[in-house]
Amino acid sequence: MNVLVTGAYGQLGSEISALSGLYPELNIIGTDVDSLDITDNKSVEDFFKKIKPGFVINCAAYTAVDKAEDEIEPATLINATAPGIIALACKKYNSKLIQISTDYVFNGKGFRPYNEEDPVDPIGVYGKSKYEGEINCLNNNSETVIIRTSWLYSSYGKNFVKTILKIGKEKDLLKVIFDQVGSPTYAKDLAIVLLKIINQYIKSESNFTPGIYHYSNEGVSSWYDFSVAILKMANISCKISPVKSEEFITLAKRPHYSVLDKTKIKTTYNLEIQNWRESLLDCIQTIIKD
């Protein structure tokens, strides 16, 4: 089965490619902006006509949260319009779609883990554009799985973990926010889940259940706690000082609480999810080894 992965050079796309050898029945076809313009109807149509994917995993996204406040048009085009275009192509060519979304669809004012039925209320352009992408996917193709995730990191690309490792080696003291709480997500773990969902469908078509799902690693952390764990696991002695969000002025507001309830995806697809500390150690060991 051909599986189209858009945004293939990003964190999640790279993890999917790295794992593809474990699934010989899947032919992973990775694209990025240079090989497929997902914002152009004709380009998407021609690509689908050529490869006829059984599944599409749309990892492509405009993820510069602060820049999105000024660059509303490109953020909306990539995060909202493009998923709708892909969903229409999936419907025409009978492809199943997995769309990656975000915890930023919530306003962060909650006090318990958000489930899929909780009302969305994005507080910035990035979150709004990603939510519009969800709506466009579901309106254009009922055979869509949307997976909202949070605090994604990997041994690939640029991310919070790699930034903390780099700066921790260069400085004696770091200030990190302690009043924003969520759940880190190791992109490798999410990639495994995506491939497992597709593999389950190949074995039994009844195992593909469209809808919205939440996925992150288990456990809860602040950015401060996350940073402390990163440096400790890497044996870096830099000191970390906890500070409030107001000490860092950013264009976009961040949710103060964005823990996701994973009950639905665990039950539907029979998943066990690692605690974020176990997955973080795996990632750091991979980074150090490389």
Secondary structure, DSSP 4 states (H G I P E B T S, - for coil): -EEEEESTTSHHHHHHHHHGGG-TT-EEEEE-TTT--TT-HHHHHHHHHHH--SEEEE------TTGGGT-HHHHHIIIIIHHHHHHHHHHHTT-EEEEEEEGGGS-S--SS-B-TTSPP---SHHHHHHHHHHHHHHHH-SSEEEEEE-SEE-SSSS-HHHHHHHHHHH-SEEEEE-S-EE--EEHHHHHHHHHHHHHHHHH-GGG---EEEE---BS-EEHHHHHHHHHHHTT---EEEEE-GGGS--SS---SB--B--HHHHHHTT----BHHHHHHHHHHHHHH-
